[in-house]
Amino acid sequence: MTLLSVPIIDLAPFFSGTPEGKAEVARKVDEACRSIGFLVITNHGIAPELIARVSAVSREFFALPLADKRKVDRPRDDAVRGYSAVGEEGLSYSLEEAAPGDLKESFSIGPSNVPADDYHRGVAAGPHFEPNVWPDLPGFQPAFDEYFEAMSDLSRSLMRIFALALELPETFFDDKIDKHISMFRVLSYPPQTEAALPGQLRAGAHSDYGSLTVVLPDDKGLQVFNKAGQWVDVPMVEGGLVVNIADLMMQWTNDLWVSTLHRVVNPPPDAAATNRRQSLVFFHQPNYDAMVECLPSCLAPGEAPKYAPISSGDHLKSKFLKQTTFGGTKVTA
């Protein structure tokens, strides 16, 4: 059965640890990933207190004057750290689609407490373990670091569910994500006091880049493009988190699972001037040297892989540069 709307999946049976519970969750996740690439998860184990704390310090940061936020600007186009202002990124460019800059601002971090060894600091690591930059706000850094670790743990569990769903050993992905290069990014969508330009959205249509994404939105607006060619709303579920698979997972499965186009639409005109939206987004990305190539369980007899092998790090860097340089057309001083 092909799902045309985003399903809600309770993870409690997986965390109960029984083979039957794990198989039940894996079956539902497989159906979602084959059909629409999105699901909403409940009983995921992330503490509501942590979510509330990181949400609050994020709102405090985005309420600062622009000049203060600029003190922690992203240092380079390929360095996914720090602040990015409204209109400075265009997600549609990651798919070679031109559009005005997105009506959002963001603050991003990567892994903290990175070891000072060749793997993490050598030339091959590139920008993937770039030091984080922090605003001078009480409680900000501890909340962000704690959320990053909680999301890392949840993502490991989700990757284990994925492995079971793909008829692989449960820990198949563990050694491919034990030094992951993920990013935690808070997105702020300010009130729209001026009309958007033609084709301009809070976040243009795009697919994500890595293995999976975990999102906590605080308002409506996130939409998914289903296999019937319809934009459908992602349901808002109290206590739930939105999960979607991303491009590398689709390549790993030889397109058996779908990395689905999604977007964040503008609020209705009568609410645009007062509507502020915020999302906590964890982009899970495997180790930079993890090679992504067709999984044996996803290749039918006589079928050829659709994608050449690529490393996780090379894939991420190329995609993010398109997003931040507007397809390579952005001119910098």
Secondary structure, 3 states (H helix, E strand, C coil): CCCCCCCEEECHHHHCCCHHHHHHHHHHHHHHHHHCCEEEEECCCCCHHHHHHHHHHHHHHHCCCHHHHHHHECCCCCCCCEEECCCCCCHHHHHCCCCCCCCCEEEEECCCCCCCCHHHHCHHHCCCCCCCCCCCCCCHHHHHHHHHHHHHHHHHHHHHHHHHHCCCCCCCCHHHCCCCCCEEEEEEECCCCCCCCCCCCCEEEECCCCCEEEEEECCCCEEEECCCCCEEECCCCCCCEEEEECHHHHHHCCCCCCCCCEEECCCCCCCCCCCCEEEEEEEECCCCCCEECCCHHHCCCCCCCCCCCEEHHHHHHHHHHHHHCCCCCCCCC
